[in-house]
Amino acid sequence: MRKQIYFYLQLVIVIIGGSVIGAQADQTIVAGGGTVRQEYDSNIYRTNSDRVSEWTTIASPTMSISDIGQRHSLSLQYTPSVVYSHLKDRERWDHWLSASLKKDLSEGLSSYIKDTFVRAEDPYNNKESGIELYDSRGRNRYWTNHLMVGLGHDYAKESSVNLSYVNMVLENDDSTYDDYVKHIPGVSIAHLFNQHWQAKADYFYTKGKFDQADDLENHAGDVYIYFRPSPAVKMFGHGGYTVNLYDGLEDDYEISRASLGFQQQVSATFDFEIEGGGVFLNRDKRDDQQALYYLLTVNKKMQYGVISLTGEGGIDEQQFNSTAGGDVSRYWQVQTDFSYNLTQDLLSSVRCSYREDTYWERNPEEQEEKMQVETSLSYTFGRWYMATVRYAFSRQESDILSRNYDDNRLFLELGFNKEFFRW
């Protein structure tokens, strides 16, 4: 029942938005398209032994409606997919539905609401929903809903007050995976004192309800102080504090963060950011832990492409990772993204990432490594059509042998997207 309620919430957003802005509508656009995709997955259950591979054929029509005005924007997009499994010789229906409304209420005062619903089996299909599902869960039927509501007031140049509320829901058909509902109200305040100094403060409260793990309350606050000696350079100091309070036997804990950072726009095509500091974990019934926090981001634009590199490390909280339990880990990771236009119509892209986690709370302590590579080649032709071939590789290695796996995926896709009407 709850799934249907969320499913139709997007339609309510559109109906309310249409009634509010109806007379102000400047332009309405109706577009649509579709894709036919052939997929191969070498290890659908993400196991180390007794692997099962699968070929699937997927047909996905898409319809979108948008209404754009001087002070508002309203959009609705729906993509149903019929998925045929050659392994199981059966078909299923997946759904992706998104609705959003943005409106300027008055000078400096704006509001937004966005809701995204996904019903699927493959976590790969949930990437753009705003809810992360780990690839290691494999193929398990689920649905997610991600609702965001916000109200913002810009009271001066680069100075604002923003109120927000986020609701996240994950429900699995497989009872071995943990369902949850997550409520997150929050407030963010930014104030520009002068051309050199700015401050920003955030506070978010999280109420998490789990089917299997302990429910929790989370209080998280961050304060940033920015100094700009020149328009192209920004230096900042950051302090953060998080408290996790569990309803059950899980140990409560606190995390404190402190760091200094530097950002520079070296040129129109090159920028970087570096940040470093410390993270301190205080657990009720366990030894305290600490780790260095560091971040390096480099972005370079070229004539026909873009490349970026990110390296990061610290302490991570993973209470909502689509599996039972709330883990805390010391981690480090690197990722590089590269896209390049080989010709005007031929686009190539590559993404590589590596992450290592050490889970102190697991008994015994466990180390986990994850490597992912994804590359694609897309060709646009006939104005509205695109052909894409994509390959993805994942490997996870863990101290617990049953968690080890590697997986190869291949995607062959033909699609089109076209504007039908505009008035």
Summary of the structure (lengths in Angstrom):
residues: 423
radius of gyration: 23.2
end to end distance: 37.1
largest distance: 65.8
contacts: 1299
relative contact order: 0.11
helix: 9%
strand: 69%
